[in-house]
Amino acid sequence: MQTRTLGLQGLTVSKLGLGCMGMSDFYFEKTKREENESASIALIHEALESGLNFLDTADMYGPFTNEVLVGKAIEGRRDKVVLATKFGNQRNESGQFLGVNGKPEYVRSACDASLKRLGVAHIDLYYQHRVDTTVPIEETVGAMSELVAAGKVRFLGLSEAAPETIRRAHKVHPISALQTEYSLWSREPEDEILPTIRELGIGFVPYSPLGRGFLTGKYKSIEDFPEGDYRRNAPRFQGENFAKNLKLVTRIQQMAAQRGHTASQLALAWVLAQGKDIAPIPGTTKLKNLQENLVAADIQLSPDDLALINEIAPSGSAVGDRYADMSSVSK
């Protein structure tokens, strides 16, 4: 697989990454976690053998169990992996959300805990998962930079941060990557985020590049999501919003079929075509989906294709907020 460089500090990753969150949390009933684990480890192994090396997790996924799972999967394969994890969204063992924490002492303890769960000596890319507005970003990134100096972390990142926050953080220590939701139905980063990070030389890691699975065309009603799936409560998947958004997906499916692709492949190819400083991290728990996504890395869209996609899914075409509570994003 081809590689892409994120930032100006030397971070090179596979063109396509793998988001691991759904292997442990949010998209299924908790009772099915154990049966998912062995299949997920096998999927990660297949991804690595296919040339994909960019794995994304976070301490809050599970909580904590996703890092353990990824750690098991990469044991004996560490040299094949560019490993990214995150801190800041604080949850307790039962999964209760405790808030966003960017205090320097928490940054240090969270990193040590992640290293232990992952079973590694260093983290390649360490993100602040959400910005803690009660702590100056300079203090949080200052603590993160100490982790780089100590050899525990190689590169720093932010997630869902606003342009001014990114600028302030970047002055303290170079930020190599920004992770934010971006897809055909989440094009808001084009307004201010992408211009800002490109000015600063920061790479972009889109999460949910398939619109949390919606752009695959698999889901036709809210009942298609399993019990316990958090998407049942997300505004974009509710009532009239679902129906209106489904029309967008139908048009993407039609265009993809005309070109011999799936909707997923077309949606991913579009994200990849937005710049060589972009490395999306679609998540999946199914080998078939992984193989389908890998094909997208080789699809070349023509200017006419891109113009038609822009007509089908212009910025702002999706209806409904991304989260039920948008208060923690773009801070």
VOBA-1610 file (N, C-alpha, C; in pm, whole numbers, padded with zeros to 5 digits, always signed):
BEGIN
Met+00083-00120+00000Met+00000+00000+00000Met+00087+00125+00000Gln+00042+00227-00069Gln+00112+00354-00070Gln+00107+00417+00070Thr+00198+00509+00094Thr+00203+00578+00223Thr+00174+00726+00205Arg+00144+00788+00317Arg+00125+00933+00319Arg+00196+00989+00441Thr+00244+01112+00427Thr+00315+01178+00537Thr+00222+01276+00605Leu+00213+01264+00737Leu+00130+01353+00818Leu+00220+01451+00893Gly+00203+01578+00864Gly+00284+01679+00930Gly+00423+01688+00872Leu+00505+01771+00937Leu+00640+01799+00890Leu+00748+01735+00976Gln+00708+01646+01067Gln+00802+01589+01163Gln+00848+01447+01126Gly+00800+01395+01012Gly+00847+01265+00967Gly+00753+01148+00993Leu+00627+01175+01026Leu+00531+01068+01051Leu+00475+01017+00918Thr+00507+00893+00885Thr+00461+00831+00761Thr+00371+00713+00794Val+00254+00709+00732Val+00155+00605+00760Val+00103+00548+00629Ser+00037+00433+00637Ser-00028+00378+00519Ser-00140+00473+00475Lys-00164+00474+00346Lys-00263+00564+00287Lys-00400+00549+00353Leu-00430+00429+00394Leu-00555+00398+00462Leu-00523+00337+00597Gly-00590+00383+00702Gly-00570+00328+00835Gly-00688+00244+00877Leu-00686+00199+01001Leu-00795+00117+01055Leu-00836+00170+01191Gly-00960+00217+01200Gly-01015+00259+01328Gly-01064+00137+01404Cys-01019+00122+01528Cys-01047+00000+01605Cys-01158+00015+01708Met-01215+00134+01722Met-01315+00160+01825Met-01429+00059+01824Gly-01486+00035+01706Gly-01604-00051+01696Gly-01581-00195+01732Met-01455-00234+01749Met-01425-00371+01792Met-01457-00393+01939Ser-01472-00282+02014Ser-01490-00294+02159Ser-01606-00214+02216Asp-01663-00124+02137Asp-01757-00031+02200Asp-01849+00035+02098Phe-01961+00084+02146Phe-02052+00176+02080Phe-02141+00116+01971Tyr-02094+00016+01896Tyr-02171-00032+01782Tyr-02236-00169+01803Phe-02236-00220+01924Phe-02295-00351+01948Phe-02329-00366+02096Glu-02399-00473+02127Glu-02431-00501+02267Glu-02305-00542+02342Lys-02288-00494+02463Lys-02169-00524+02542Lys-02150-00674+02564Thr-02259-00749+02564Thr-02250-00892+02589Thr-02177-00966+02477Lys-02162-00899+02362Lys-02097-00963+02247Lys-01949-00926+02234Arg-01898-00855+02334Arg-01760-00807+02325Arg-01659-00921+02314Glu-01675-01024+02398Glu-01576-01132+02399Glu-01572-01208+02267Glu-01689-01236+02209Glu-01690-01309+02083Glu-01635-01225+01969Asn-01638-01092+01984Asn-01582-01005+01882Asn-01430-01001+01887Glu-01373-01028+02005Glu-01230-01003+02024Glu-01142-01088+01932Ser-01164-01218+01928Ser-01077-01303+01847Ser-01090-01270+01700Ala-01212-01241+01655Ala-01233-01204+01515Ala-01165-01071+01484Ser-01167-00980+01579Ser-01105-00849+01558Ser-00954-00859+01550Ile-00896-00944+01634Ile-00751-00964+01630Ile-00710-01024+01495Ala-00788-01120+01447Ala-00759-01180+01317Ala-00771-01076+01206Leu-00868-00987+01219Leu-00886-00881+01119Leu-00767-00785+01119Ile-00719-00749+01237Ile-00601-00661+01245Ile-00481-00728+01181His-00464-00857+01206His-00352-00930+01144His-00364-00927+00992Glu-00485-00946+00941Glu-00506-00943+00796Glu-00475-00804+00740Ala-00516-00701+00813Ala-00488-00564+00770Ala-00338-00540+00760Leu-00264-00583+00860Leu-00119-00564+00860Leu-00053-00640+00745Glu-00101-00761+00720Glu-00044-00840+00611Glu-00076-00777+00475Ser-00184-00700+00470Ser-00223-00636+00345Ser-00147-00506+00318Gly-00064-00465+00414Gly+00015-00344+00396Gly-00038-00223+00472Leu-00155-00237+00533Leu-00208-00130+00616Leu-00132-00133+00750Asn-00080-00019+00794Asn-00001-00022+00918Asn-00048+00078+01024Phe-00149+00158+00993Phe-00190+00269+01077Phe-00313+00229+01159Leu-00294+00199+01288Leu-00401+00154+01376Leu-00438+00264+01475Asp-00568+00284+01494Asp-00616+00391+01579Asp-00704+00336+01690Thr-00671+00372+01815Thr-00751+00333+01930Thr-00758+00451+02026Ala-00809+00428+02146Ala-00816+00532+02251Ala-00844+00465+02383Asp-00801+00530+02491Asp-00824+00469+02623Asp-00972+00461+02658Met-01055+00551+02603Met-01197+00552+02638Met-01276+00440+02570Tyr-01221+00379+02466Tyr-01295+00275+02395Tyr-01300+00148+02479Gly-01417+00112+02518Gly-01435-00007+02602Gly-01515+00021+02729Pro-01469+00104+02822Pro-01341+00174+02821Pro-01223+00080+02850Phe-01109+00119+02800Phe-00978+00056+02825Phe-00956-00075+02748Thr-01065-00148+02719Thr-01048-00281+02662Thr-00997-00279+02518Asn-01026-00171+02444Asn-00980-00168+02305Asn-00829-00159+02296Glu-00768-00084+02386Glu-00622-00079+02388Glu-00563-00216+02419Val-00626-00288+02510Val-00579-00423+02543Val-00590-00513+02421Leu-00702-00505+02351Leu-00723-00585+02231Leu-00617-00554+02125Val-00596-00425+02098Val-00496-00386+01998Val-00357-00432+02042Gly-00330-00421+02171Gly-00201-00468+02222Gly-00178-00616+02195Lys-00283-00697+02216Lys-00273-00840+02186Lys-00248-00863+02037Ala-00316-00784+01955Ala-00307-00803+01811Ala-00170-00770+01755Ile-00103-00673+01814Ile+00026-00630+01759Ile+00146-00694+01829Glu+00118-00779+01928Glu+00229-00846+01995Glu+00311-00927+01894Gly+00440-00902+01891Gly+00527-00968+01795Gly+00525-00905+01658Arg+00445-00800+01642Arg+00433-00731+01514Arg+00454-00581+01528Arg+00512-00538+01638Arg+00522-00394+01667Arg+00593-00318+01557Asp+00691-00377+01492Asp+00766-00305+01390Asp+00685-00283+01263Lys+00568-00347+01253Lys+00484-00329+01135Lys+00376-00222+01156Val+00372-00164+01276Val+00258-00081+01315Val+00297+00063+01344Val+00214+00155+01292Val+00215+00294+01338Val+00094+00306+01430Leu+00119+00317+01558Leu+00016+00304+01660Leu-00028+00441+01713Ala-00157+00467+01700Ala-00214+00592+01751Ala-00315+00562+01861Thr-00308+00639+01969Thr-00411+00630+02072Thr-00437+00770+02126Lys-00535+00780+02215Lys-00581+00912+02260Lys-00611+00911+02409Phe-00609+01029+02466Phe-00648+01050+02606Phe-00739+01172+02611Gly-00807+01190+02722Gly-00881+01314+02744Gly-01029+01294+02770Asn-01092+01199+02701Asn-01231+01164+02732Asn-01226+01062+02846Gln-01253+01108+02965Gln-01229+01025+03083Gln-01355+00946+03119Arg-01339+00812+03130Arg-01448+00724+03172Arg-01398+00636+03286Asn-01491+00589+03368Asn-01451+00495+03472Asn-01469+00351+03422Glu-01438+00255+03506Glu-01440+00115+03465Glu-01579+00069+03418Ser-01683+00128+03473Ser-01819+00089+03434Ser-01864+00156+03305Gly-01780+00247+03252Gly-01813+00313+03127Gly-01872+00452+03143Gln-01898+00493+03266Gln-01956+00625+03289Gln-01860+00734+03243Phe-01912+00832+03171Phe-01831+00943+03123Phe-01811+01044+03235Leu-01685+01075+03265Leu-01652+01163+03377Leu-01618+01305+03333Gly-01607+01326+03203Gly-01572+01459+03154Gly-01445+01456+03071Val-01404+01574+03028Val-01281+01589+02949Val-01171+01637+03042Asn-01056+01574+03035Asn-00947+01606+03127Asn-00819+01633+03050Gly-00770+01756+03059Gly-00644+01793+02993Gly-00539+01840+03091Lys-00556+01809+03220Lys-00459+01851+03320Lys-00326+01779+03299Pro-00215+01850+03313Pro-00084+01790+03287Pro-00060+01659+03362Glu-00099+01652+03489Glu-00075+01530+03565Glu-00156+01413+03508Tyr-00276+01446+03456Tyr-00358+01341+03396Tyr-00298+01295+03263Val-00244+01388+03186Val-00179+01352+03060Val-00071+01247+03084Arg+00010+01271+03185Arg+00122+01179+03214Arg+00071+01042+03260Ser-00028+01042+03350Ser-00078+00914+03402Ser-00154+00837+03295Ala-00229+00908+03211Ala-00304+00843+03104Ala-00211+00777+03005Cys-00101+00843+02973Cys-00004+00786+02879Cys+00057+00659+02937Asp+00098+00663+03061Asp+00159+00545+03124Asp+00060+00428+03125Ala-00067+00458+03152Ala-00168+00352+03155Ala-00190+00293+03016Ser-00189+00379+02913Ser-00206+00330+02777Ser-00089+00244+02734Leu+00031+00287+02767Leu+00150+00207+02733Leu+00141+00067+02794Lys+00094+00061+02917Lys+00084-00068+02986Lys-00022-00156+02919Arg-00138-00099+02890Arg-00245-00179+02827Arg-00205-00227+02687Leu-00138-00141+02614Leu-00096-00174+02478Leu+00024-00268+02476Gly+00098-00271+02585Gly+00216-00357+02593Gly+00330-00311+02505Val+00346-00179+02494Val+00450-00123+02407Val+00536-00025+02486Ala+00652+00007+02431Ala+00743+00101+02495Ala+00717+00244+02455His+00651+00262+02339His+00619+00398+02296His+00493+00398+02210Ile+00429+00512+02204Ile+00312+00537+02119Ile+00359+00623+02003Asp+00322+00586+01883Asp+00370+00664+01768Asp+00300+00799+01756Leu+00169+00800+01773Leu+00092+00925+01759Leu-00005+00933+01876Tyr+00014+01035+01960Tyr-00067+01050+02081Tyr-00153+01175+02068Tyr-00285+01154+02068Tyr-00380+01263+02051Tyr-00442+01307+02184Gln-00474+01434+02193Gln-00571+01478+02292Gln-00708+01456+02226His-00788+01370+02284His-00912+01325+02222His-01016+01436+02210Arg-01030+01515+02313Arg-01115+01633+02312Arg-01045+01741+02393Val-01071+01865+02358Val-01007+01977+02425Val-01076+02006+02558Asp-00997+02017+02663Asp-01047+02054+02795Asp-01043+02206+02805Thr-01159+02270+02798Thr-01165+02416+02797Thr-01134+02478+02932Thr-01121+02395+03036Thr-01086+02448+03168Thr-00935+02454+03190Val-00860+02396+03097Val-00713+02394+03107Val-00655+02459+02982Pro-00568+02558+02995Pro-00508+02618+02876Pro-00442+02511+02788Ile-00467+02517+02660Ile-00411+02416+02569Ile-00259+02413+02578Glu-00200+02528+02611Glu-00054+02532+02624Glu-00004+02439+02735Glu-00082+02429+02843Glu-00041+02341+02953Glu-00055+02194+02914Thr-00165+02162+02846Thr-00187+02023+02805Thr-00080+01978+02707Val-00057+02060+02603Val+00041+02022+02501Val+00183+02028+02559Gly+00205+02114+02657Gly+00335+02116+02723Gly+00364+01983+02790Ala+00262+01926+02856Ala+00279+01795+02919Ala+00297+01686+02813Met+00226+01698+02702Met+00241+01601+02593Met+00382+01607+02535Ser+00438+01727+02526Ser+00573+01741+02472Ser+00677+01676+02563Glu+00648+01675+02693Glu+00738+01606+02787Glu+00741+01455+02758Leu+00629+01402+02714Leu+00623+01260+02680Leu+00711+01230+02558Val+00715+01324+02464Val+00803+01309+02348Val+00948+01310+02394Ala+00982+01406+02480Ala+01119+01417+02530Ala+01161+01292+02607Ala+01064+01228+02672Ala+01094+01108+02751Ala+01098+00981+02666Gly+01064+00993+02537Gly+01066+00877+02449Gly+00942+00790+02457Lys+00840+00837+02529Lys+00717+00757+02541Lys+00623+00778+02422Val+00640+00889+02355Val+00555+00927+02241Val+00645+00983+02132Arg+00611+00954+02006Arg+00692+01005+01895Arg+00633+01133+01834Phe+00501+01136+01812Phe+00437+01250+01746Phe+00309+01286+01820Leu+00271+01414+01811Leu+00153+01463+01882Leu+00039+01497+01787Gly-00083+01477+01838Gly-00201+01510+01760Gly-00311+01568+01846Leu-00409+01628+01782Leu-00530+01678+01846Leu-00650+01619+01775Ser-00764+01617+01843Ser-00887+01567+01782Ser-01001+01664+01808Glu-01074+01697+01703Glu-01191+01786+01711Glu-01157+01921+01775Ala-01041+01974+01743Ala-01000+02104+01796Ala-01034+02215+01697Ala-01061+02334+01748Ala-01093+02450+01665Ala-00964+02514+01612Pro-00974+02592+01504Pro-00855+02651+01443Pro-00765+02728+01539Glu-00822+02813+01624Glu-00739+02892+01715Glu-00670+02803+01818Thr-00737+02699+01864Thr-00675+02603+01956Thr-00559+02532+01890Ile-00577+02494+01765Ile-00471+02427+01691Ile-00349+02518+01679Arg-00371+02643+01648Arg-00260+02738+01634Arg-00184+02753+01765Arg-00257+02767+01874Arg-00192+02784+02004Arg-00113+02659+02043Ala-00172+02543+02017Ala-00104+02417+02050Ala+00024+02400+01969His+00016+02434+01842His+00128+02415+01750His+00248+02502+01787Lys+00222+02613+01856Lys+00332+02701+01900Lys+00410+02637+02015Val+00344+02554+02092Val+00409+02489+02207Val+00495+02373+02160His+00439+02290+02074His+00511+02175+02018His+00447+02142+01884Pro+00524+02106+01783Pro+00465+02075+01653Pro+00357+01967+01663Ile+00243+01997+01606Ile+00134+01901+01596Ile+00146+01834+01460Ser+00150+01701+01459Ser+00168+01628+01334Ser+00036+01594+01266Ala-00070+01576+01344Ala-00197+01534+01285Ala-00316+01586+01363Leu-00420+01619+01290Leu-00549+01652+01349Leu-00648+01546+01306Gln-00720+01490+01404Gln-00823+01392+01374Gln-00960+01455+01397Thr-01042+01451+01292Thr-01176+01508+01300Thr-01266+01430+01206Glu-01395+01425+01236Glu-01487+01355+01147Glu-01493+01426+01012Tyr-01484+01348+00905Tyr-01486+01405+00770Tyr-01531+01298+00672Ser-01631+01329+00595Ser-01684+01235+00496Ser-01775+01313+00403Leu-01838+01242+00312Leu-01932+01306+00220Leu-02052+01367+00292Trp-02078+01327+00415Trp-02189+01392+00486Trp-02139+01468+00610Ser-02009+01490+00618Ser-01951+01572+00725Ser-01836+01653+00665Arg-01869+01755+00588Arg-01768+01830+00514Arg-01732+01963+00581Glu-01775+01982+00704Glu-01748+02107+00775Glu-01600+02143+00784Pro-01507+02045+00797Pro-01365+02082+00806Pro-01313+02161+00687Glu-01381+02154+00576Glu-01335+02228+00458Glu-01340+02379+00478Asp-01427+02425+00569Asp-01446+02570+00586Asp-01325+02637+00650Glu-01283+02588+00765Glu-01172+02652+00838Glu-01062+02556+00880Ile-01101+02433+00914Ile-01003+02338+00967Ile-00895+02304+00866Leu-00934+02258+00749Leu-00834+02218+00649Leu-00744+02333+00606Pro-00797+02454+00581Pro-00706+02565+00549Pro-00606+02594+00661Thr-00651+02584+00785Thr-00563+02613+00899Thr-00451+02511+00910Ile-00484+02383+00907Ile-00379+02283+00925Ile-00285+02277+00805Arg-00335+02309+00688Arg-00246+02310+00572Arg-00152+02429+00576Glu-00198+02537+00630Glu-00109+02652+00650Glu+00003+02617+00748Leu-00031+02539+00850Leu+00066+02505+00954Leu+00148+02379+00922Gly+00110+02307+00818Gly+00182+02183+00784Gly+00145+02066+00871Ile+00017+02056+00907Ile-00034+01948+00991Ile-00115+01852+00904Gly-00094+01721+00924Gly-00169+01622+00849Gly-00311+01605+00902Phe-00395+01540+00821Phe-00535+01526+00856Phe-00575+01379+00857Val-00639+01336+00967Val-00684+01198+00982Val-00836+01198+00999Pro-00910+01178+00892Pro-01056+01175+00904Pro-01104+01048+00973Tyr-01181+01063+01080Tyr-01247+00946+01136Tyr-01390+00941+01083Ser-01451+00824+01090Ser-01584+00801+01033Ser-01594+00849+00888Pro-01498+00812+00803Pro-01505+00856+00663Pro-01619+00792+00585Leu-01685+00692+00646Leu-01803+00631+00585Leu-01931+00670+00661Gly-01923+00785+00730Gly-02042+00834+00799Gly-02099+00736+00900Arg-02009+00676+00980Arg-02048+00577+01082Arg-02124+00460+01019Gly-02081+00425+00898Gly-02140+00313+00827Gly-02257+00349+00739Phe-02311+00470+00756Phe-02432+00507+00681Phe-02406+00514+00531Leu-02286+00560+00493Leu-02255+00576+00351Leu-02230+00443+00279Thr-02232+00333+00353Thr-02218+00202+00289Thr-02347+00161+00219Gly-02459+00222+00260Gly-02588+00183+00205Gly-02649+00063+00273Lys-02583+00014+00377Lys-02631-00107+00446Lys-02755-00080+00529Tyr-02769+00040+00581Tyr-02875+00069+00676Tyr-02991+00141+00609Lys-03110+00083+00620Lys-03228+00139+00556Lys-03329+00195+00656Ser-03312+00159+00784Ser-03399+00212+00888Ser-03325+00205+01021Ile-03377+00275+01119Ile-03313+00277+01250Ile-03312+00136+01312Glu-03405+00052+01271Glu-03412-00084+01325Glu-03297-00172+01276Asp-03226-00127+01174Asp-03112-00205+01124Asp-02992-00198+01219Phe-02995-00104+01312Phe-02887-00095+01410Phe-02920-00184+01529Pro-02823-00261+01578Pro-02851-00354+01689Pro-02880-00281+01819Glu-02945-00350+01909Glu-02969-00295+02042Glu-02834-00260+02106Gly-02827-00145+02169Gly-02703-00102+02232Gly-02615-00018+02142Asp-02651-00008+02015Asp-02574+00072+01919Asp-02607+00219+01942Tyr-02503+00300+01968Tyr-02528+00439+02005Tyr-02588+00520+01891Arg-02577+00471+01767Arg-02631+00544+01654Arg-02784+00556+01661Arg-02847+00469+01738Arg-02991+00477+01755Arg-03034+00610+01817Asn-02939+00676+01886Asn-02971+00802+01953Asn-02906+00923+01887Ala-02832+00902+01778Ala-02765+01013+01710Ala-02864+01087+01621Pro-02865+01221+01625Pro-02965+01298+01549Pro-02971+01266+01400Arg-02859+01237+01338Arg-02861+01211+01194Arg-02933+01081+01156Phe-02955+00997+01255Phe-03019+00869+01228Phe-03164+00867+01275Gln-03219+00982+01308Gln-03353+00988+01363Gln-03457+01034+01261Gly-03572+00967+01262Gly-03690+01012+01189Gly-03669+01066+01050Glu-03713+01190+01029Glu-03704+01253+00898Glu-03559+01274+00856Asn-03470+01294+00952Asn-03328+01309+00919Asn-03277+01184+00848Phe-03313+01069+00901Phe-03269+00942+00841Phe-03318+00933+00697Ala-03444+00961+00676Ala-03503+00949+00543Ala-03437+01043+00443Lys-03412+01166+00485Lys-03349+01264+00396Lys-03205+01225+00365Asn-03133+01179+00466Asn-02994+01140+00446Asn-02983+01015+00358Leu-03085+00929+00367Leu-03084+00807+00286Leu-03091+00839+00137Lys-03155+00948+00100Lys-03162+00988-00041Lys-03022+01019-00094Leu-02939+01081-00012Leu-02801+01110-00051Leu-02725+00980-00075Val-02741+00885+00016Val-02671+00757+00004Val-02716+00683-00122Thr-02844+00688-00151Thr-02896+00619-00270Thr-02829+00672-00396Arg-02809+00801-00405Arg-02744+00859-00523Arg-02598+00819-00531Ile-02532+00812-00417Ile-02393+00766-00415Ile-02386+00620-00460Gln-02479+00538-00414Gln-02482+00398-00455Gln-02500+00385-00607Gln-02588+00466-00661Gln-02615+00460-00805Gln-02491+00499-00885Met-02424+00604-00844Met-02303+00647-00913Met-02194+00541-00902Ala-02178+00486-00783Ala-02076+00383-00761Ala-02101+00261-00850Ala-02226+00217-00856Ala-02259+00099-00935Ala-02228+00120-01083Gln-02250+00240-01131Gln-02221+00271-01271Gln-02072+00260-01303Arg-01989+00272-01201Arg-01844+00267-01220Arg-01782+00137-01168Gly-01867+00045-01129Gly-01818-00084-01084Gly-01764-00085-00943His-01806+00012-00861His-01760+00021-00723His-01878+00006-00628Thr-01849-00013-00501Thr-01952-00006-00398Thr-01960+00139-00348Ala-02068+00169-00278Ala-02082+00303-00221Ala-01968+00333-00125Ser-01928+00233-00046Ser-01817+00251+00049Ser-01689+00289-00024Gln-01660+00218-00131Gln-01537+00245-00205Gln-01537+00384-00266Leu-01650+00425-00319Leu-01659+00558-00379Leu-01643+00666-00271Ala-01708+00646-00156Ala-01700+00745-00048Ala-01558+00756+00006Leu-01490+00643+00021Leu-01352+00645+00069Leu-01257+00705-00034Ala-01277+00668-00161Ala-01193+00722-00267Ala-01206+00873-00274Trp-01326+00923-00248Trp-01346+01068-00247Trp-01265+01134-00135Val-01269+01077-00015Val-01191+01133+00096Val-01042+01133+00061Leu-00994+01022+00009Leu-00852+01011-00026Leu-00812+01110-00134Ala-00906+01146-00220Ala-00877+01239-00330Ala-00870+01384-00284Gln-00904+01411-00159Gln-00906+01549-00111Gln-00767+01602-00074Gly-00665+01519-00082Gly-00529+01567-00056Gly-00436+01456-00014Lys-00310+01470-00047Lys-00210+01369-00011Lys-00166+01382+00134Asp-00221+01479+00205Asp-00194+01496+00349Asp-00305+01436+00433Ile-00387+01350+00371Ile-00504+01292+00438Ile-00490+01140+00444Ala-00512+01082+00563Ala-00510+00936+00581Ala-00631+00896+00664Pro-00741+00858+00601Pro-00863+00822+00676Pro-00850+00689+00749Ile-00932+00670+00851Ile-00925+00549+00934Ile-01062+00483+00945Pro-01116+00430+00836Pro-01245+00361+00848Pro-01234+00241+00941Gly-01337+00222+01020Gly-01337+00109+01111Gly-01428-00002+01061Thr-01398-00123+01096Thr-01484-00236+01065Thr-01448-00354+01155Thr-01540-00446+01167Thr-01514-00570+01240Thr-01526-00691+01147Lys-01548-00664+01018Lys-01570-00772+00922Lys-01461-00773+00815Leu-01407-00892+00789Leu-01300-00907+00691Leu-01345-00861+00552Lys-01468-00893+00515Lys-01521-00852+00385Lys-01516-00701+00369Asn-01553-00630+00474Asn-01552-00484+00467Asn-01410-00430+00457Leu-01318-00492+00532Leu-01178-00451+00524Leu-01126-00465+00382Gln-01152-00578+00321Gln-01104-00602+00185Gln-01166-00504+00087Glu-01293-00474+00107Glu-01362-00377+00023Glu-01300-00238+00038Asn-01270-00201+00161Asn-01209-00069+00186Asn-01070-00058+00126Leu-00993-00166+00132Leu-00857-00163+00079Leu-00856-00134-00070Val-00957-00183-00141Val-00967-00157-00285Val-00979-00007-00312Ala-01047+00064-00223Ala-01069+00208-00242Ala-00938+00285-00251Ala-00833+00234-00187Ala-00704+00304-00188Ala-00645+00312-00328Asp-00691+00228-00419Asp-00637+00226-00555Asp-00731+00288-00658Ile-00846+00335-00615Ile-00941+00395-00709Ile-00901+00539-00740Gln-00893+00571-00867Gln-00861+00706-00910Gln-00988+00771-00965Leu-01031+00878-00902Leu-01150+00950-00947Leu-01110+01061-01043Ser-01183+01073-01153Ser-01155+01176-01252Ser-01212+01310-01206Pro-01169+01421-01266Pro-01229+01550-01234Pro-01380+01550-01252Asp-01429+01480-01354Asp-01573+01472-01375Asp-01642+01394-01262Asp-01576+01286-01218Asp-01630+01210-01105Asp-01641+01298-00981Leu-01536+01372-00953Leu-01534+01457-00834Leu-01639+01568-00843Ala-01658+01621-00962Ala-01759+01725-00981Ala-01899+01670-00957Leu-01923+01549-01006Leu-02055+01487-00987Leu-02080+01455-00840Ile-01978+01404-00773Ile-01992+01375-00630Ile-02022+01503-00552Asn-01955+01610-00589Asn-01977+01739-00522Asn-02119+01788-00545Glu-02175+01756-00660Glu-02313+01793-00690Glu-02410+01709-00607Ile-02378+01581-00592Ile-02464+01490-00516Ile-02460+01520-00367Ala-02340+01546-00315Ala-02322+01563-00170Ala-02243+01690-00139Pro-02300+01807-00168Pro-02229+01931-00136Pro-02219+01950+00015Ser-02130+02037+00056Ser-02116+02066+00198Ser-02249+02108+00257Gly-02283+02049+00371Gly-02408+02082+00438Gly-02528+02001+00393Ser-02505+01900+00309Ser-02618+01824+00256Ser-02678+01727+00358Ala-02600+01683+00455Ala-02652+01592+00557Ala-02739+01668+00656Val-02841+01601+00706Val-02937+01664+00797Val-02920+01606+00937Gly-02909+01695+01036Gly-02897+01651+01175Gly-02755+01662+01227Asp-02741+01685+01357Asp-02608+01695+01419Asp-02538+01560+01421Arg-02405+01564+01428Arg-02324+01442+01433Arg-02341+01369+01566Tyr-02355+01447+01673Tyr-02370+01391+01808Tyr-02495+01449+01873Ala-02551+01375+01967Ala-02663+01428+02044Ala-02618+01548+02124Asp-02492+01548+02168Asp-02433+01659+02242Asp-02308+01705+02167Met-02317+01821+02105Met-02205+01873+02024Met-02115+01965+02104Ser-02134+01970+02235Ser-02064+02070+02317Ser-01914+02045+02328Ser-01868+01923+02301Ser-01725+01896+02322Ser-01643+01901+02195Val-01703+01932+02082Val-01628+01936+01956Val-01602+02079+01912Ser-01495+02095+01833Ser-01456+02226+01778Ser-01432+02328+01888Lys-01349+02288+01985Lys-01317+02376+02098Lys-01174+02429+02088
//
